[in-house]
Amino acid sequence: MVKTIAAEDQVSMNQFIASAVAEKVAALTAETYLKERAQRASADKFKAALAAVSDSTPEDFDQR
């Protein structure tokens, strides 16, 4: 199965497997980072940041 998929992707099996492992490691790393970052989040700080944003109409190029 891996050989067939690698061939369809026009890469060697080794390259396909290395890419799959790298992708999985990146996903797990991102998940860990996001969980840690979420634990440091503050609803009050978020609301304060939103309150600091001006209540004006965006430029035309920002409305699309």
Secondary structure, 3 states (H helix, E strand, C coil): CHHHHHHHCCCCHHHHHHHHHHHHHHHHHHHHHHHHHHHCCCHHHHHHHHHCCCCCCCCHHHCC
